[in-house]
């Protein structure tokens, strides 16, 4: 690596650290950033000047100083850039627009069964939801990118990062019975740059930025929804494996034979404790839960609390099986923290977090079983969409707008007075 490249790399790394600290932590000062990030005051001052020039941060006030001039406060400019996060789930598409402070500006949900229709149907619902969400957010003209949290393995060539150009990324959604599907088939328009990752990994990204594994070097984020997913934080980074399919935990086997899983195999963890599988097991035990899996889980927990012996047996069995799956993770990864996320995980965490922790320790080796804590996700049920938007935010962190514009946009947009990128969405006035 030449000295010039080394210097450029250091500048971009330091810029990313400063901007990320401002996005994550909110208002601060130059003097506070320097020791926090182990940078010199002069380096921080230069980076702040660049970020102000890019229109990404601004001075927001001052604090009195014991000696000399008042201390200037800094924060991100919320309207300096916007991002879209989409949770493409098995029952529908949730799209949210965020500003640079990661505050949600709009949210749109489209109900669509990914199991019942193909990628074209999901693509149409996604495009419609994105257009509506942009309008509801006030039609900002500087949307930097769209991040998609997808149900399945999101694979990019090894030499390219997750979130690279859409033509290099393929979705392998075996549980939906889809053939290998290019990202372009799911979102093929050129109006806004698109990034993608597995939904459980985008949940882990959101939790590592703002939630329960923030500043945790080694942890696991378990997603229990209709399916079961996982994000593993290893030495502060999300574990990806050879081609981004690491931590497909829901399809690890916990029995020989067993019920048929959505992936087509038998005995998968998801076939027992995915939200739909929990409802199915209760139904097979003689109950008549609601057809909606979320409602059915609430009914199961309530029935068990009111003394229904069948419901209690199914709930206890569910917690035991979850504990077996999580105990395996404890033995494999020795996490400092386990996070329960997804609508089913959060629902069970409300009243049964201690029971799940006990079942996990019972299934794990004693020593690593003593070294973790179990907590609910801290970023809410729509965290997959937030984590998806962070895919685009992380790209913004890695390169100044002026140098990344051509890489991201090609000829799709032109710079305006605002140095952030402009998104041109066909058919939407004002974009």
C-alpha positions as a LaTeX table, in Angstrom:
\begin{tabular}{lrrr}
\hline
Residue & $x$ (\AA) & $y$ (\AA) & $z$ (\AA) \\
\hline
Unk1 & 0.00 & 0.00 & 0.00 \\
Unk2 & 1.45 & 3.37 & $-1.05$ \\
Unk3 & 1.82 & 6.22 & 1.46 \\
Unk4 & $-0.92$ & 8.11 & $-0.40$ \\
Unk5 & $-3.35$ & 5.20 & $-0.07$ \\
Unk6 & $-2.41$ & 4.73 & 3.57 \\
Unk7 & $-3.09$ & 8.39 & 4.31 \\
Unk8 & $-6.41$ & 8.26 & 2.45 \\
Unk9 & $-7.41$ & 5.13 & 4.35 \\
Unk10 & $-6.62$ & 6.76 & 7.68 \\
Unk11 & $-8.55$ & 9.89 & 6.78 \\
Unk12 & $-11.62$ & 7.89 & 5.80 \\
Unk13 & $-11.39$ & 5.70 & 8.89 \\
Unk14 & $-11.13$ & 8.75 & 11.15 \\
Unk15 & $-13.97$ & 10.49 & 9.30 \\
Unk16 & $-16.15$ & 7.41 & 9.74 \\
Unk17 & $-15.39$ & 7.30 & 13.46 \\
Unk18 & $-16.32$ & 10.97 & 13.98 \\
Unk19 & $-19.53$ & 10.80 & 11.95 \\
Unk20 & $-20.63$ & 7.53 & 13.54 \\
Unk21 & $-20.07$ & 8.97 & 17.01 \\
Unk22 & $-22.25$ & 11.96 & 16.13 \\
Unk23 & $-25.01$ & 9.77 & 14.65 \\
Unk24 & $-25.00$ & 7.32 & 17.56 \\
Unk25 & $-24.39$ & 9.65 & 20.49 \\
Unk26 & $-26.02$ & 12.90 & 19.43 \\
Unk27 & $-24.77$ & 16.34 & 20.38 \\
Unk28 & $-21.15$ & 16.66 & 21.48 \\
Unk29 & $-18.08$ & 18.89 & 21.13 \\
Unk30 & $-14.76$ & 18.72 & 19.34 \\
Unk31 & $-13.03$ & 18.44 & 22.69 \\
Unk32 & $-15.14$ & 15.45 & 23.71 \\
Unk33 & $-14.67$ & 13.65 & 20.39 \\
Unk34 & $-10.87$ & 13.72 & 20.43 \\
Unk35 & $-10.27$ & 11.61 & 23.58 \\
Unk36 & $-13.32$ & 9.43 & 22.92 \\
Unk37 & $-11.98$ & 8.41 & 19.51 \\
Unk38 & $-8.28$ & 8.58 & 20.43 \\
Unk39 & $-7.67$ & 11.26 & 17.80 \\
Unk40 & $-5.73$ & 14.48 & 18.02 \\
Unk41 & $-7.70$ & 17.74 & 18.41 \\
Unk42 & $-6.28$ & 18.92 & 15.06 \\
Unk43 & $-7.49$ & 15.75 & 13.30 \\
Unk44 & $-10.99$ & 16.14 & 14.76 \\
Unk45 & $-11.06$ & 19.82 & 13.77 \\
Unk46 & $-10.17$ & 18.99 & 10.16 \\
Unk47 & $-12.75$ & 16.21 & 9.93 \\
Unk48 & $-15.46$ & 18.42 & 11.43 \\
Unk49 & $-14.69$ & 21.08 & 8.81 \\
Unk50 & $-15.05$ & 18.50 & 6.04 \\
Unk51 & $-18.34$ & 17.17 & 7.43 \\
Unk52 & $-19.75$ & 20.69 & 7.73 \\
Unk53 & $-18.75$ & 21.29 & 4.10 \\
Unk54 & $-20.54$ & 18.09 & 3.08 \\
Unk55 & $-23.68$ & 19.34 & 4.81 \\
Unk56 & $-23.80$ & 16.40 & 7.21 \\
Unk57 & $-23.16$ & 18.16 & 10.53 \\
Unk58 & $-23.55$ & 21.67 & 11.91 \\
Unk59 & $-22.87$ & 23.74 & 14.97 \\
Unk60 & $-25.91$ & 23.86 & 17.22 \\
Unk61 & $-24.96$ & 26.09 & 20.10 \\
Unk62 & $-22.31$ & 26.55 & 22.75 \\
Unk63 & $-21.46$ & 25.80 & 26.34 \\
Unk64 & $-19.74$ & 28.17 & 28.76 \\
Unk65 & $-16.07$ & 27.43 & 29.31 \\
Unk66 & $-14.16$ & 27.92 & 32.53 \\
Unk67 & $-11.31$ & 29.42 & 30.55 \\
Unk68 & $-11.46$ & 31.25 & 27.24 \\
Unk69 & $-14.17$ & 31.16 & 24.59 \\
Unk70 & $-17.39$ & 29.14 & 24.87 \\
Unk71 & $-17.25$ & 25.53 & 23.64 \\
Unk72 & $-19.14$ & 24.90 & 20.38 \\
Unk73 & $-21.69$ & 22.07 & 20.26 \\
Unk74 & $-21.88$ & 19.82 & 17.20 \\
Unk75 & $-24.58$ & 17.50 & 15.92 \\
Unk76 & $-25.64$ & 15.89 & 12.68 \\
Unk77 & $-27.92$ & 17.83 & 10.39 \\
Unk78 & $-31.04$ & 15.63 & 10.36 \\
Unk79 & $-31.88$ & 16.80 & 6.83 \\
Unk80 & $-28.30$ & 16.31 & 5.62 \\
Unk81 & $-29.15$ & 12.88 & 4.22 \\
Unk82 & $-32.05$ & 10.42 & 4.30 \\
Unk83 & $-32.16$ & 6.65 & 4.23 \\
Unk84 & $-34.80$ & 4.02 & 3.58 \\
Unk85 & $-34.97$ & 0.75 & 5.46 \\
Unk86 & $-37.23$ & $-2.11$ & 4.36 \\
Unk87 & $-38.08$ & $-5.27$ & 6.24 \\
Unk88 & $-39.13$ & $-7.76$ & 3.56 \\
Unk89 & $-40.81$ & $-10.41$ & 5.69 \\
Unk90 & $-42.83$ & $-13.49$ & 5.00 \\
Unk91 & $-46.15$ & $-11.74$ & 5.67 \\
Unk92 & $-45.49$ & $-8.27$ & 4.34 \\
Unk93 & $-43.14$ & $-5.41$ & 3.62 \\
Unk94 & $-42.41$ & $-2.63$ & 6.12 \\
Unk95 & $-40.68$ & 0.48 & 4.76 \\
Unk96 & $-39.39$ & 3.36 & 6.88 \\
Unk97 & $-37.67$ & 6.60 & 5.93 \\
Unk98 & $-35.02$ & 7.88 & 8.37 \\
Unk99 & $-33.13$ & 11.15 & 8.52 \\
Unk100 & $-29.44$ & 11.40 & 9.33 \\
Unk101 & $-30.20$ & 11.44 & 13.06 \\
Unk102 & $-31.87$ & 8.05 & 12.43 \\
Unk103 & $-35.23$ & 9.45 & 13.46 \\
Unk104 & $-38.11$ & 7.81 & 11.55 \\
Unk105 & $-39.85$ & 10.23 & 9.19 \\
Unk106 & $-42.48$ & 7.85 & 7.83 \\
Unk107 & $-43.50$ & 4.19 & 7.87 \\
Unk108 & $-45.59$ & 2.15 & 5.45 \\
Unk109 & $-46.68$ & $-1.50$ & 5.63 \\
Unk110 & $-47.86$ & $-3.62$ & 2.72 \\
Unk111 & $-49.40$ & $-6.98$ & 3.53 \\
Unk112 & $-48.19$ & $-9.58$ & 1.05 \\
Unk113 & $-47.41$ & $-13.25$ & 1.54 \\
Unk114 & $-43.92$ & $-14.04$ & 0.28 \\
Unk115 & $-44.88$ & $-17.71$ & 0.44 \\
Unk116 & $-47.89$ & $-17.28$ & $-1.79$ \\
Unk117 & $-46.37$ & $-15.15$ & $-4.56$ \\
Unk118 & $-43.06$ & $-14.85$ & $-6.36$ \\
Unk119 & $-40.37$ & $-12.19$ & $-6.30$ \\
Unk120 & $-42.25$ & $-10.07$ & $-8.85$ \\
Unk121 & $-45.22$ & $-9.70$ & $-6.51$ \\
Unk122 & $-43.01$ & $-8.81$ & $-3.56$ \\
Unk123 & $-41.08$ & $-6.38$ & $-5.77$ \\
Unk124 & $-44.27$ & $-4.57$ & $-6.76$ \\
Unk125 & $-45.37$ & $-4.27$ & $-3.12$ \\
Unk126 & $-41.92$ & $-3.04$ & $-2.11$ \\
Unk127 & $-41.76$ & $-0.38$ & $-4.84$ \\
Unk128 & $-45.24$ & 0.87 & $-3.97$ \\
Unk129 & $-44.44$ & 1.05 & $-0.27$ \\
Unk130 & $-41.18$ & 2.91 & $-0.95$ \\
Unk131 & $-42.92$ & 5.50 & $-3.11$ \\
Unk132 & $-45.61$ & 6.06 & $-0.49$ \\
Unk133 & $-43.10$ & 6.29 & 2.35 \\
Unk134 & $-41.03$ & 8.90 & 0.46 \\
Unk135 & $-44.09$ & 11.07 & $-0.09$ \\
Unk136 & $-45.18$ & 10.66 & 3.55 \\
Unk137 & $-41.69$ & 11.77 & 4.65 \\
Unk138 & $-42.05$ & 15.03 & 2.72 \\
Unk139 & $-40.32$ & 13.91 & $-0.48$ \\
Unk140 & $-36.71$ & 14.60 & 0.60 \\
Unk141 & $-34.40$ & 15.11 & $-2.38$ \\
Unk142 & $-31.28$ & 13.62 & $-0.77$ \\
Unk143 & $-32.05$ & 9.95 & $-0.16$ \\
Unk144 & $-28.67$ & 8.30 & 0.06 \\
Unk145 & $-29.76$ & 4.68 & $-0.26$ \\
Unk146 & $-32.24$ & 1.90 & 0.44 \\
Unk147 & $-31.36$ & $-1.02$ & 2.67 \\
Unk148 & $-33.31$ & $-4.27$ & 2.46 \\
Unk149 & $-33.58$ & $-6.87$ & 5.21 \\
Unk150 & $-34.43$ & $-10.07$ & 3.33 \\
Unk151 & $-35.67$ & $-13.53$ & 4.38 \\
Unk152 & $-32.90$ & $-15.90$ & 3.37 \\
Unk153 & $-29.24$ & $-16.02$ & 2.48 \\
Unk154 & $-28.07$ & $-12.77$ & 0.88 \\
Unk155 & $-24.93$ & $-13.69$ & $-1.01$ \\
Unk156 & $-22.38$ & $-11.39$ & $-2.59$ \\
Unk157 & $-19.06$ & $-12.38$ & $-4.21$ \\
Unk158 & $-16.36$ & $-12.77$ & $-1.58$ \\
Unk159 & $-14.32$ & $-9.86$ & $-2.87$ \\
Unk160 & $-17.24$ & $-7.44$ & $-2.51$ \\
Unk161 & $-18.86$ & $-6.23$ & 0.73 \\
Unk162 & $-22.47$ & $-6.87$ & 1.62 \\
Unk163 & $-24.31$ & $-3.90$ & 0.17 \\
Unk164 & $-22.32$ & $-3.88$ & $-3.08$ \\
Unk165 & $-23.92$ & $-3.17$ & $-6.46$ \\
Unk166 & $-27.23$ & $-4.96$ & $-6.82$ \\
Unk167 & $-26.17$ & $-7.00$ & $-9.85$ \\
Unk168 & $-23.65$ & $-8.88$ & $-7.72$ \\
Unk169 & $-26.09$ & $-9.98$ & $-5.01$ \\
Unk170 & $-28.33$ & $-13.06$ & $-5.00$ \\
Unk171 & $-31.04$ & $-14.06$ & $-2.52$ \\
Unk172 & $-31.36$ & $-17.76$ & $-1.70$ \\
Unk173 & $-34.77$ & $-17.98$ & $-0.01$ \\
Unk174 & $-35.15$ & $-21.73$ & 0.35 \\
Unk175 & $-37.84$ & $-21.38$ & 3.02 \\
Unk176 & $-40.01$ & $-19.43$ & 0.57 \\
Unk177 & $-39.42$ & $-22.07$ & $-2.14$ \\
Unk178 & $-38.02$ & $-19.37$ & $-4.42$ \\
Unk179 & $-35.29$ & $-20.12$ & $-6.97$ \\
Unk180 & $-32.06$ & $-18.14$ & $-6.58$ \\
Unk181 & $-33.21$ & $-14.55$ & $-7.08$ \\
Unk182 & $-31.11$ & $-11.54$ & $-8.05$ \\
Unk183 & $-31.47$ & $-8.44$ & $-5.92$ \\
Unk184 & $-32.35$ & $-6.59$ & $-9.10$ \\
Unk185 & $-35.49$ & $-8.77$ & $-9.38$ \\
Unk186 & $-36.60$ & $-7.58$ & $-5.94$ \\
Unk187 & $-35.71$ & $-3.92$ & $-6.39$ \\
Unk188 & $-34.61$ & $-3.26$ & $-9.93$ \\
Unk189 & $-35.12$ & 0.49 & $-10.31$ \\
Unk190 & $-32.11$ & 2.78 & $-10.65$ \\
Unk191 & $-33.56$ & 5.76 & $-8.81$ \\
Unk192 & $-31.90$ & 5.07 & $-5.45$ \\
Unk193 & $-28.84$ & 2.93 & $-4.59$ \\
Unk194 & $-29.83$ & $-0.34$ & $-2.94$ \\
Unk195 & $-28.09$ & $-2.44$ & $-0.29$ \\
Unk196 & $-29.19$ & $-5.75$ & 1.23 \\
Unk197 & $-28.55$ & $-8.27$ & 3.97 \\
Unk198 & $-30.35$ & $-11.06$ & 5.79 \\
Unk199 & $-33.05$ & $-9.70$ & 8.11 \\
Unk200 & $-31.59$ & $-11.24$ & 11.26 \\
Unk201 & $-28.24$ & $-9.65$ & 10.47 \\
Unk202 & $-29.85$ & $-6.23$ & 9.98 \\
Unk203 & $-31.51$ & $-6.71$ & 13.39 \\
Unk204 & $-28.06$ & $-7.43$ & 14.83 \\
Unk205 & $-26.74$ & $-4.31$ & 13.10 \\
Unk206 & $-29.45$ & $-2.17$ & 14.70 \\
Unk207 & $-28.78$ & $-3.71$ & 18.11 \\
Unk208 & $-25.04$ & $-3.12$ & 17.77 \\
Unk209 & $-25.58$ & 0.56 & 16.94 \\
Unk210 & $-28.38$ & 1.48 & 19.31 \\
Unk211 & $-29.56$ & $-1.56$ & 21.24 \\
Unk212 & $-28.59$ & $-4.30$ & 23.64 \\
Unk213 & $-25.24$ & $-5.26$ & 22.07 \\
Unk214 & $-23.94$ & $-1.74$ & 21.63 \\
Unk215 & $-20.28$ & $-1.84$ & 22.70 \\
Unk216 & $-20.51$ & $-5.62$ & 23.26 \\
Unk217 & $-17.59$ & $-7.40$ & 21.58 \\
Unk218 & $-19.11$ & $-10.90$ & 21.56 \\
Unk219 & $-22.84$ & $-11.47$ & 21.56 \\
Unk220 & $-25.68$ & $-13.14$ & 19.70 \\
Unk221 & $-28.95$ & $-11.58$ & 18.57 \\
Unk222 & $-31.67$ & $-14.21$ & 18.16 \\
Unk223 & $-34.68$ & $-13.34$ & 16.03 \\
Unk224 & $-37.86$ & $-15.26$ & 16.78 \\
Unk225 & $-40.65$ & $-14.30$ & 14.38 \\
Unk226 & $-42.51$ & $-16.52$ & 11.98 \\
Unk227 & $-39.05$ & $-17.89$ & 11.28 \\
Unk228 & $-35.92$ & $-18.09$ & 13.42 \\
Unk229 & $-32.74$ & $-16.18$ & 12.59 \\
Unk230 & $-29.49$ & $-15.09$ & 14.16 \\
Unk231 & $-26.82$ & $-12.44$ & 14.04 \\
Unk232 & $-23.49$ & $-13.24$ & 15.71 \\
Unk233 & $-21.28$ & $-10.39$ & 16.93 \\
Unk234 & $-17.70$ & $-11.68$ & 16.96 \\
Unk235 & $-14.97$ & $-9.28$ & 18.15 \\
Unk236 & $-17.30$ & $-6.38$ & 17.41 \\
Unk237 & $-18.16$ & $-7.47$ & 13.85 \\
Unk238 & $-21.06$ & $-9.44$ & 12.42 \\
Unk239 & $-19.97$ & $-12.97$ & 11.51 \\
Unk240 & $-20.63$ & $-13.70$ & 7.83 \\
Unk241 & $-18.69$ & $-16.79$ & 6.78 \\
Unk242 & $-17.51$ & $-17.67$ & 3.29 \\
Unk243 & $-20.42$ & $-16.12$ & 1.36 \\
Unk244 & $-22.55$ & $-14.34$ & 3.97 \\
Unk245 & $-24.62$ & $-17.38$ & 5.02 \\
Unk246 & $-23.09$ & $-17.85$ & 8.47 \\
Unk247 & $-25.54$ & $-18.17$ & 11.40 \\
Unk248 & $-28.49$ & $-19.78$ & 9.59 \\
Unk249 & $-29.33$ & $-21.02$ & 13.07 \\
Unk250 & $-33.03$ & $-21.61$ & 12.49 \\
Unk251 & $-32.16$ & $-24.49$ & 10.20 \\
Unk252 & $-29.84$ & $-26.29$ & 12.56 \\
Unk253 & $-31.30$ & $-29.68$ & 13.49 \\
Unk254 & $-32.49$ & $-30.54$ & 16.98 \\
Unk255 & $-34.11$ & $-33.90$ & 16.20 \\
Unk256 & $-33.81$ & $-36.84$ & 13.83 \\
Unk257 & $-36.91$ & $-36.77$ & 11.71 \\
Unk258 & $-39.24$ & $-34.33$ & 13.39 \\
Unk259 & $-41.70$ & $-31.95$ & 11.76 \\
Unk260 & $-41.14$ & $-30.65$ & 8.26 \\
Unk261 & $-39.55$ & $-27.20$ & 8.23 \\
Unk262 & $-40.31$ & $-24.42$ & 5.76 \\
Unk263 & $-36.91$ & $-25.14$ & 4.19 \\
Unk264 & $-38.07$ & $-28.65$ & 3.27 \\
Unk265 & $-35.92$ & $-30.53$ & 5.80 \\
Unk266 & $-37.06$ & $-32.13$ & 9.04 \\
Unk267 & $-36.22$ & $-31.43$ & 12.65 \\
Unk268 & $-35.04$ & $-27.81$ & 12.26 \\
Unk269 & $-35.18$ & $-25.49$ & 15.26 \\
Unk270 & $-37.53$ & $-23.23$ & 13.27 \\
Unk271 & $-39.96$ & $-26.12$ & 12.81 \\
Unk272 & $-40.47$ & $-26.14$ & 16.59 \\
Unk273 & $-40.19$ & $-22.54$ & 17.79 \\
Unk274 & $-40.86$ & $-20.32$ & 14.80 \\
Unk275 & $-44.03$ & $-18.34$ & 15.52 \\
Unk276 & $-46.15$ & $-20.36$ & 13.12 \\
Unk277 & $-44.68$ & $-23.62$ & 14.45 \\
Unk278 & $-45.59$ & $-22.73$ & 18.06 \\
Unk279 & $-49.19$ & $-22.13$ & 17.00 \\
Unk280 & $-49.20$ & $-25.40$ & 15.03 \\
Unk281 & $-47.95$ & $-27.38$ & 18.02 \\
Unk282 & $-50.67$ & $-25.88$ & 20.23 \\
Unk283 & $-53.27$ & $-26.68$ & 17.59 \\
Unk284 & $-52.02$ & $-30.26$ & 17.37 \\
Unk285 & $-52.43$ & $-30.50$ & 21.15 \\
Unk286 & $-56.16$ & $-29.82$ & 20.74 \\
Unk287 & $-56.47$ & $-26.03$ & 20.98 \\
Unk288 & $-58.03$ & $-23.67$ & 18.45 \\
Unk289 & $-55.72$ & $-20.65$ & 18.30 \\
Unk290 & $-56.22$ & $-17.75$ & 15.93 \\
Unk291 & $-54.93$ & $-18.16$ & 12.40 \\
Unk292 & $-52.59$ & $-15.19$ & 12.87 \\
Unk293 & $-49.38$ & $-16.44$ & 14.47 \\
Unk294 & $-48.74$ & $-13.30$ & 16.56 \\
Unk295 & $-52.25$ & $-13.38$ & 17.98 \\
Unk296 & $-51.97$ & $-17.11$ & 18.62 \\
Unk297 & $-48.78$ & $-16.66$ & 20.66 \\
Unk298 & $-50.42$ & $-13.99$ & 22.82 \\
Unk299 & $-53.37$ & $-16.33$ & 23.35 \\
Unk300 & $-51.04$ & $-19.18$ & 24.32 \\
Unk301 & $-49.19$ & $-17.10$ & 26.92 \\
Unk302 & $-52.45$ & $-15.77$ & 28.36 \\
Unk303 & $-54.06$ & $-19.22$ & 28.50 \\
Unk304 & $-51.02$ & $-20.66$ & 30.29 \\
Unk305 & $-51.09$ & $-17.80$ & 32.80 \\
Unk306 & $-54.78$ & $-18.55$ & 33.53 \\
Unk307 & $-54.11$ & $-22.19$ & 34.32 \\
Unk308 & $-54.82$ & $-23.92$ & 31.00 \\
Unk309 & $-52.75$ & $-27.10$ & 31.45 \\
Unk310 & $-52.41$ & $-27.84$ & 27.73 \\
Unk311 & $-51.29$ & $-24.28$ & 27.01 \\
Unk312 & $-48.83$ & $-24.41$ & 29.90 \\
Unk313 & $-47.36$ & $-27.67$ & 28.62 \\
Unk314 & $-46.90$ & $-26.27$ & 25.11 \\
Unk315 & $-45.42$ & $-23.04$ & 26.47 \\
Unk316 & $-43.03$ & $-24.88$ & 28.79 \\
Unk317 & $-41.95$ & $-27.12$ & 25.92 \\
Unk318 & $-41.42$ & $-24.07$ & 23.72 \\
Unk319 & $-39.19$ & $-22.44$ & 26.32 \\
Unk320 & $-37.25$ & $-25.69$ & 26.78 \\
Unk321 & $-36.63$ & $-26.00$ & 23.03 \\
Unk322 & $-35.59$ & $-22.35$ & 22.79 \\
Unk323 & $-33.19$ & $-23.02$ & 25.65 \\
Unk324 & $-31.68$ & $-25.98$ & 23.77 \\
Unk325 & $-31.11$ & $-23.82$ & 20.70 \\
Unk326 & $-29.67$ & $-20.93$ & 22.70 \\
Unk327 & $-27.59$ & $-23.29$ & 24.84 \\
Unk328 & $-25.96$ & $-24.59$ & 21.68 \\
Unk329 & $-25.03$ & $-21.00$ & 20.82 \\
Unk330 & $-23.53$ & $-20.52$ & 24.28 \\
Unk331 & $-21.34$ & $-23.58$ & 23.80 \\
Unk332 & $-20.26$ & $-22.54$ & 20.29 \\
Unk333 & $-19.70$ & $-18.79$ & 20.69 \\
Unk334 & $-19.27$ & $-18.11$ & 24.42 \\
Unk335 & $-21.27$ & $-14.86$ & 24.16 \\
Unk336 & $-21.21$ & $-12.11$ & 26.73 \\
Unk337 & $-24.84$ & $-11.33$ & 25.93 \\
Unk338 & $-27.80$ & $-13.03$ & 24.26 \\
Unk339 & $-30.52$ & $-10.77$ & 22.86 \\
Unk340 & $-34.07$ & $-11.94$ & 22.18 \\
Unk341 & $-35.65$ & $-10.08$ & 19.27 \\
Unk342 & $-38.43$ & $-10.46$ & 16.73 \\
Unk343 & $-42.09$ & $-10.29$ & 17.63 \\
Unk344 & $-42.18$ & $-13.79$ & 19.16 \\
Unk345 & $-38.94$ & $-13.27$ & 21.09 \\
Unk346 & $-40.09$ & $-9.94$ & 22.49 \\
Unk347 & $-43.50$ & $-11.36$ & 23.40 \\
Unk348 & $-41.96$ & $-14.24$ & 25.36 \\
Unk349 & $-39.39$ & $-11.94$ & 26.95 \\
Unk350 & $-42.11$ & $-9.86$ & 28.60 \\
Unk351 & $-43.05$ & $-12.48$ & 31.19 \\
Unk352 & $-40.71$ & $-15.42$ & 30.61 \\
Unk353 & $-37.22$ & $-13.98$ & 30.15 \\
Unk354 & $-35.93$ & $-15.63$ & 33.33 \\
Unk355 & $-37.42$ & $-18.97$ & 32.26 \\
Unk356 & $-35.67$ & $-18.79$ & 28.87 \\
Unk357 & $-32.38$ & $-17.89$ & 30.58 \\
Unk358 & $-32.74$ & $-20.83$ & 32.97 \\
Unk359 & $-33.51$ & $-23.24$ & 30.11 \\
Unk360 & $-30.50$ & $-21.92$ & 28.20 \\
Unk361 & $-28.13$ & $-22.46$ & 31.12 \\
Unk362 & $-29.52$ & $-25.95$ & 31.67 \\
Unk363 & $-28.68$ & $-26.84$ & 28.07 \\
Unk364 & $-25.22$ & $-25.23$ & 28.05 \\
Unk365 & $-21.93$ & $-26.26$ & 29.58 \\
Unk366 & $-21.63$ & $-24.92$ & 33.10 \\
Unk367 & $-18.75$ & $-22.48$ & 32.65 \\
Unk368 & $-19.91$ & $-20.63$ & 29.50 \\
Unk369 & $-23.42$ & $-20.83$ & 30.93 \\
Unk370 & $-22.22$ & $-18.62$ & 33.78 \\
Unk371 & $-20.76$ & $-15.98$ & 31.48 \\
Unk372 & $-23.72$ & $-14.52$ & 29.59 \\
Unk373 & $-26.78$ & $-12.47$ & 30.34 \\
Unk374 & $-30.07$ & $-12.63$ & 28.43 \\
Unk375 & $-31.93$ & $-9.43$ & 27.56 \\
Unk376 & $-34.72$ & $-8.34$ & 25.21 \\
Unk377 & $-33.85$ & $-6.42$ & 22.07 \\
Unk378 & $-33.65$ & $-2.70$ & 22.67 \\
Unk379 & $-34.63$ & $-1.36$ & 19.26 \\
Unk380 & $-38.24$ & $-2.56$ & 19.01 \\
Unk381 & $-40.18$ & $-4.68$ & 16.57 \\
Unk382 & $-39.24$ & $-2.61$ & 13.51 \\
Unk383 & $-35.51$ & $-2.97$ & 14.17 \\
Unk384 & $-34.98$ & $-5.01$ & 10.98 \\
Unk385 & $-35.92$ & $-1.94$ & 8.91 \\
Unk386 & $-33.66$ & 0.31 & 11.01 \\
Unk387 & $-30.77$ & $-2.11$ & 10.61 \\
Unk388 & $-31.41$ & $-2.27$ & 6.87 \\
Unk389 & $-31.23$ & 1.53 & 6.64 \\
Unk390 & $-27.93$ & 1.37 & 8.50 \\
Unk391 & $-26.47$ & $-0.54$ & 5.54 \\
Unk392 & $-26.73$ & 2.69 & 3.58 \\
Unk393 & $-25.55$ & 4.75 & 6.56 \\
Unk394 & $-22.44$ & 2.58 & 6.87 \\
Unk395 & $-21.67$ & 3.26 & 3.20 \\
Unk396 & $-21.97$ & 6.98 & 3.90 \\
Unk397 & $-19.55$ & 6.60 & 6.80 \\
Unk398 & $-16.98$ & 4.92 & 4.60 \\
Unk399 & $-16.61$ & 7.60 & 1.93 \\
Unk400 & $-17.23$ & 11.35 & 1.55 \\
Unk401 & $-20.25$ & 12.19 & $-0.55$ \\
Unk402 & $-18.20$ & 13.89 & $-3.25$ \\
Unk403 & $-16.07$ & 10.80 & $-3.90$ \\
Unk404 & $-18.82$ & 8.21 & $-3.60$ \\
Unk405 & $-21.43$ & 9.90 & $-5.77$ \\
Unk406 & $-20.36$ & 8.30 & $-9.04$ \\
Unk407 & $-19.89$ & 4.87 & $-7.45$ \\
Unk408 & $-23.41$ & 4.86 & $-6.05$ \\
Unk409 & $-25.45$ & 6.75 & $-8.57$ \\
Unk410 & $-23.90$ & 6.52 & $-11.99$ \\
Unk411 & $-25.97$ & 8.84 & $-14.13$ \\
Unk412 & $-29.14$ & 8.51 & $-12.08$ \\
Unk413 & $-28.85$ & 11.81 & $-10.21$ \\
Unk414 & $-27.13$ & 15.15 & $-10.22$ \\
Unk415 & $-25.76$ & 17.13 & $-7.32$ \\
Unk416 & $-27.67$ & 20.18 & $-6.17$ \\
Unk417 & $-27.04$ & 22.88 & $-3.62$ \\
Unk418 & $-27.21$ & 20.26 & $-0.90$ \\
Unk419 & $-24.02$ & 18.18 & $-1.25$ \\
Unk420 & $-25.91$ & 15.01 & $-0.33$ \\
Unk421 & $-27.05$ & 12.76 & $-3.14$ \\
Unk422 & $-30.36$ & 13.43 & $-4.82$ \\
Unk423 & $-32.73$ & 10.54 & $-5.52$ \\
Unk424 & $-34.89$ & 10.74 & $-8.61$ \\
Unk425 & $-37.96$ & 8.58 & $-8.24$ \\
Unk426 & $-40.04$ & 8.31 & $-11.44$ \\
Unk427 & $-43.60$ & 9.49 & $-11.15$ \\
Unk428 & $-43.17$ & 11.30 & $-7.83$ \\
Unk429 & $-43.37$ & 15.10 & $-8.06$ \\
Unk430 & $-40.58$ & 16.90 & $-6.26$ \\
Unk431 & $-38.06$ & 14.05 & $-6.39$ \\
\hline
\end{tabular}
